Amino acid sequence: MGINSLKTKLLIFVFTILVLGLKAQNSPTLKFNYLTIDQGLSSNRVYSVLQDREGFMWIGTSNGLNRYDGYQVKHYYYDAENPYSINSNEVYTLFEDSDFNIWVGTVGEGICKYDREKDRFIRYAEFSKQSVRNIIEDEEKNIWIFGEGSFSKFDKKTNKIQKLSEKYPIKRIQTACRASQPNEFWLGTAENGLYLVNVKTDAVKHYTYNKNKPNSLSSNNILKVYLDKKGLLWIGTIDAGVDFLNPQTEVFTNYRHEESNPNSLPINRVQAFLEVESKLWIGTENGGLSVFDPLQKTFINYQYNAKNPHSISSNMISAGQGGLYIDKQGRILVCTGFGGVNIIDKYHEKIAKSYIPLTNSTVNAIIVDSKKRVWIGTEGNLVKAENNKAVSYFNFPVLAIAEDKNGVIWIGTWLNGLQFYDEKSDKFIKIKHNPNNTNSLGADNITWIQQSKGNEILYIGTTAGISTMSLKNTQHFTNYKESNCSQKIDFFMDYKY
């Protein structure tokens, strides 16, 4: 059972410095771990990653699709004799929609959708011979497919596809993302600049490079567009670095490589972005990874170093959707052109090394409680480390750990419900789902636990939705499922950070 996990080293990094606060300044040091063909990937050329609702990690490569459960990698390949195989081995784009469907975009052979029940794929002939760059869901749950030769809408209610390439004759689309306003998309192209398209009103804005206008777009050759949490647009270009656009002012600000400045962008070909807290992570082609501080206007650069076994493994970062990705444990995954998936803990700079013996090396959750004890949830047990001693509990997966305002430790398990620690007996008290009681825990598979801002409520993420529980009454739960909850679990995941 590998839910919400990736393999880690037996020597783990423990969050002992968390007691000092997570908002400390980042240091330039990062340690990269790897998931490559040595661990079972079908190729080291990785385009995209996605963690689905069940915690499986899907990895699109130049030689097939991979599903990683924390222990083993399962491969999916194109098979000319099997109409339910993926439609191409070159998997460029991965996307999970709000109904938990996994969509697979390929190079040259369109899209397919994963059938979970039958472990097979449904192909869509309408997109054959097309390279898919981005797959996006809108407010009405429509699926939008963007690519060099495609601009289409898939209506999940009617199962119909509407091709819009003639309606919006935008050539050579390389990248797309949703805009701040409903029904709007940002589109970046090769040679034709940037577009803002409103698919409701059909309004189109076109931005291009103008050498006579200092604050115009810096290049018409765009590899990536990315909207941050503030609604600001970041644009990766093929030859002019990074452009930043405030849609309200329509003024472009450019950042590019400066030969004499080691704190500048390492190279001007930029093709991936990821916002993590207040920093912008930037992937380049052959320039490695860069972390940009918008306040200081400086870049910290990470490149392959043959003398450092934990440097980034390749300087080519993928331009695919999910080329830079953050999973539910807060780990940053970097898809590379030659070095597989690189894995970084975003809090690595704030932690201290500690050697704690583990019987299971796949770590799902770590906290340091108010008594400075370290709690570690793995795929096989729970470990409590205190005063240089480690105690093990259980023989099943522990996926989530939290401490409430009263100092009580809560854990979320796979199949064994919600449990809390009784200090006097040194035992855990179990709370499980009761199918005959609508106010019991929503499900026995729990993926995260979070205390409310007022500290009176626990939010509990389960495979059946969200359960909430008052600390004053631990036997009464309010359950929210997709049908009766407009907020998705992802909202609470964002709230945690």
N, C-alpha and C positions, 0 to 999 in steps of 0.2 A: 504494500500500500504506500504510494508515494505522493500523497496529496500535499500540495503547497510546499514542495521541497525540491532542492537541488543538492547534489552531493557536495559535501564540504570535506576539508581535510580532517584527520583525526585530531590534530592539534587545532582547536578552535580559538576564535577570538572572543573574549568575554567582555561584555559592556560595563566594565567596572567603573569607567569614568562617567557613566550616565548619571551617577549621583551628583556629579558636579554641574550637570546641565548639558542639554544637547545643543544648545545654541552657541557653543564656542566657535571660534574662528577655525576655518579649515586650514590644514597644513598642506604643503605641496605633495606629501607622500601618499601614494596609493599602491595597494597590492592587488594584482590581478590574478585570479584563478581561471582555469580553462576547462571548457567542455569541447572536445575535439573528436577526431576519428579514433583517437586512442581510447576514448570512453564510449565509443559506439556510434558517433555521428556518421552519416552517410557521406559527408563531404565537409572539408574545412572552409569552403566558400559559402558563407551563410548570409542570406539576404534579410531575413525577418524572424522575429520571435514573438510568441503570444502565450500568455498564461491564461488558460480557460477557467471557467467558474469552478471546475472540480480540482483545479490546481495543477493539471497536467501542463507541461511546457511543450508547445509546438514550435518546431524549428524548420523554417523553409531554407533549402539549400539549392545549389546548382545541380545536385544529384538526388532529388527526392525530398519528401517530407518526413520529418522525424517527430515522434511523440515520446517525451522523456518523463518518466514517473518518479525520478529520484534514484532509481536503481538501474533500470534498463532502458534502452532506446528501441522503440519499435519503428520500423521503416515502412513507408508507403511509396510505391513506385508506379510509374505509368506502365500499363500492360495492354498492348494492342489487342489482346484476346479477351480482355475483361472490360466491359463498358462501365463498370462501377469502380475502376481504379481512378487515381488522379489523372487529369488530362495532360500533364506534362511533368517531367522530372525537375524542371527549372521553376521552383516555387519562390515567387518574389514578394507576395503580399499575403498577410494573414490578418483576419478580422473576426471578432466575435460580436454579434449583435445583441440587442436587449432581450431577445428570446433565446439567447445562448446558442444560436446557430454559428458554426465556424465556417467562414468563407475563405476560399483559397484562390489567390490570383497568381497566374503564371506568366512566363515570358513566351509570347507567341501562340498560346493555346487557350486564352480566355480564363474563365472561372469555373469553380465547382464548389459544392456545399457538402459538408460532412454529415453523414447520417449516423448519429451516435448509436441508435438501437441496433443497426446492422453492421456497424463498423465498415462503412463503405462510402463512396462519394457519388453525388448527383451532378452530372455535367449539364451545361447549358450551351447548346449548339449555336445559339445566337451570337455568342462571343468567341467562337472558334477563330483561330488565326489572329487574335488580338493580344497585345501585351498589356497587362493590367498593372497600373502603378499604385492606385489607391482605391480602397473600398470604404465607404462612409455611410453611416445611418443618419437620417434626418429626424426632425421632431415628430413626424408622423409614421416613423418606423419604416420608411422607404429606404432601400439600399441603392446607393449611387456608386457607379463604377466608372473610374476615370483611367484613361490610358492614352498611348500615342495615337491610337485610331478609334478611341471610344469615349463617349460621353453619354451614359445611359442611366435610366432609372428602373429599378426592379420593385414592383408593388407586391409586397408580401401577402396582402389581403386577396388580390386577384390572381397572383402568380403570373402577372404579365410584365413584359419588358418593353420599355419605351426608349427608343434610340433618339438622342437629341443632337447628334453631331451635325445634322443639317440645320437645325434650329439655331444652334450656337456653333458656327463654323470656326472654332478655335483650333488651330493646328498644333500638332506635336506637344500635347499635354504631357508634362514630365512629373507633375506633383500637384496634389490638391489637399485642401483642408477646409473644415467648416469655418465660417466667419462668425463674428459676434452676434449678428442679427439673424433671426430665423430665415430660412430659405435662401441663404447666401453662402457662396463658396468662393474661396480664393484658389485660383489656378495659376500655376507657373509653367511656362513653356520653354522649349528649346528655340531660340532665335526670335520669339515673338513677345517676350516680356511677360507682364503680370496682368491678370484679369480678376475683377470682382463681378460675379454673376449672381443675380437674383432670379431664381427659377420660378418665382411666383409672378413677378412683374415683368420678367424678361429684360430688366435693365442690366446693362453691361458697362463696366468701367474698364478702361484699358490704360495701363501704365507702361511706359517704355523709357529706355535710356535716351537722354537728351544732353549732348555735350555742352550746350549753351545754358543748361539749367543745373546749377551746382547741387541742388537737393532733389534731383530726379533719381529714378532707379539707376543703379550703377552698371547693370548689365542686362541685356535681353535674354541671356542664356541662364535659365534658372533650373536648379536641381532639386530644391526643397523649399516648401513653405510650411510655417509652423506658427500656430496661434498660441500665445501664452495665456496664463490665467487672468491677466489683466486686459485681455483683448487686443494685445499688441502683436503685430506680425513680424516674424523673423524670416528672412529670405536668404537661402544659400545659393550662391551663383557658381558658375563654372570657371570664372576667371577674374572675379572682382570681390572675393571675400563674402562678407555678411552685410546685408542691408537690414535696417530696422525701420519699420513704418508704424507711425501712430495714425490710424485711419481717420481720426478726427481732424488732424492738421494736414494730412496727406504729404508730409515732409519725410523724406528718406534720409537716414543717417547711415554712413558706411563705415565698416571696420574691415581692415585688410592687413595683410602681411607687410611688416616694415623691416627691412634688412638690418637696421641698426638697433631694433628694439626687441629684446628677447621676450618681453611680455606682450607682444602683439600676436595676432593670429599666425599659426605656423605656416599656412599655405592658403592660397586664394580659392581653391576648389573645395567648396563646402556642400555636404549632402546629407546631413542628419542633425537633428536638434532634440533636446530633452530638457525640460525645466524641472529642476530638483531644488525644492525650497527656494532660496533667493538667487540661485546660480543657473546659468544656461550651459548645458553640456553640448558640445559641438563636435560632430564627426566630419572628418575630411577624407579626401582621397589622396593617400600617400603622404599625409602630414600628421597622421595619428589623431589623438583625441585632445580636445581643448576644453577647459572650463572657464567660462567668462563671468566676471563679477560686474554686473551693470552699474553698481555704485562706484567702484574704483576704476571702471573702464579698463580692466587688465585681464589678461589671459594667462592661465597656467596650462602648460602643454605637456602631454604624455606621449612618448614615442617608443617604438621598439628599441630595446637595448640588449644585444646578444650576451652581454656580461651580467645581466640581471634576470634571473629565472622567473621573476614575478613582474616584469614589465609587460606592457601591452604586447600581444603576440603578433600583431600586424598593424601597419600604419594605414591600411585601407579599411575605412569604416563604411559599411553598407548604406546605400541610399534607399533601401527598401522600407516599406511601411513597417515600423517596429525595429528598424536598424539600431536605434537606441531605445531601451525599454526599461521600465522599472516594475518589478514584480510586487506581489502582495506582501512580501517580507521586507520591502524597501531595498532589495538588491538591484543594482544597475547592471543590465546585460548589454554588452556591446557586440554587435554582429560584425565580423571582419571578413575581408576578402580572402585571406589565406590562413588565418589562425583560429577558425571556429568561433565559438562564443566565449567572450571574456566576461568574467563575473567580478563585480566590485561591490563591497558593502559600503553604502553611502556614509555610514558612520565610522568607517575604518580609521580615519584620522583622530577620532575621539575615544578610541578604545585602548585598553592595555592588554598585552598578551598574558594568558594564564593557561597552564597546562592542567586540564581536568580530564581524568580518564572517562571515556565514553564507550559503552558497549555497542552503540549505534552511531555512525558518523554523519547521518543525515539530520541536520539541525533545522527545526521549524521555527522556534521561538526562544528568545532569551530576554530576561529582565533582571535587574538588580533591585531588590525591594528596599523598603525603608530601614530594614535591619542590616542592610548591606550583604544579604545572602544572594547568591546567584542561582536563578532557576533556569533550567535548560530543557526545552521540550524537543524530543527527537522522534524519529519514526518508530522507535521501539519502546521508549520509556520517558520518564521525567527524572531529572537529576537536580538535586539541591546541593550546592557547594557552600560550605561555611567553615571558617577556621581551618583551612587546608584539608578539610574532609569532604568527601562526596557521598551522598546517600541516593539510592535509586528507588523509584516508585513505579509500579505498573509494568506491564509487558505489552503495551499497545501504543499507537501513535498519539502524541500530544501536539496539537497544532497551534494553540494559543495560550498565553499566560498573561494575567493582569493582577494588579493589586488595587483594592478599593480604598476609599478614604479612611476606613477603619483598620487598615493594615491586613485585611484578609486576602489570601492568595486564591485566585480563581483560575481554573484551567479548562480549556476546551479540548475535547478528544474526538477521535474518529470511532464512532459506534458506541462510545461509552459516556456520552452526554457531557453535561456541565458538572464540575466538581469543585469543592472549596476545601481549603486546608484547615483542619482543627489543630491548633497549636498544642493543646493539652495532651491529646491522644497520639499526636504525630500521625494522624490518618486523614484521609480525604472522604468527605461526605458527597455522595452521588445524587445528582438531580437528572432525571431522564424524561424523555417524551412519553406521554400517555395518550394513545390514540382516542381514548374515550373522554378526554378532558381537553376542551378547546383552550383552556387557560394554563395548560402545561407547557413545558419547553417545546419549541416548534419542531425540533429534530435532534437526533443524538449525534449528528456529525457537525462539529463546530469549528469554524475556520478563523474567527477572531473575536476578541472581547474588548470593549472600550467603555470607559466610564464617562458619563455625561459631564458637561461643563459645570453643572450644579452639584456634581458628585453624589447625587441621590439615586441615579439610574444606571444600570448596566445595559449597554447595547451588545447583543450577541448575534453574530453572523452565523447562520446555519445553511445547510444545503437546501432548506425549505423556505428561506427568506430571513427576516430579521425578527428576533425576539427581544423584548425589553422587560426588565425586571427591577422593581424597587428594592433597594437594600433593606427596607423595612418589612418586606414580605417576599421572601425568597422562594415561595411555593406558587406564586401567581405571576403569570407571564401574559404579555400582550404580544400577539404575533401578527406580523405584516408579511403578506405574500405579494407577488407581482400584481394580482388582481385588486388588492386593496391598499396598495402603497405606492404613491407617486415617486417617493424617493427610493432609489436603488441602493443596494449594499455599497456600491462604489462611493456614494456620498459619504458614508460613514468611514470608509477607508481613507478618503481624502481628509476627513475631519481629524483623523488620528494624527496627521502630520501638520 
